[in-house]
């Protein structure tokens, strides 16, 4: 049985988007991530400062 990652719904001028629940960004950034997968490489979690 697989579990679905926790998400939250963010809204912007283009509508609703599912964003990871622990993400520090919203719908516009999520759209950019999905629309512009240039290198396929991401930043390691340690790159981002903690709360």
Residue pairs with C-beta under 8 A, 6 or more apart in sequence:
5 20
5 21
6 20
6 21
6 22
7 18
7 19
7 20
7 21
8 18
8 19
8 20
8 21
9 16
9 17
9 18
9 19
10 16
10 17
10 18
10 19
10 26
10 27
10 30
11 17
11 27
12 26
12 27
12 28
12 31
14 27
14 31
15 27
16 27
17 26
17 27
17 30
17 31
18 30
19 25
19 26
19 27
19 30
23 30
24 48
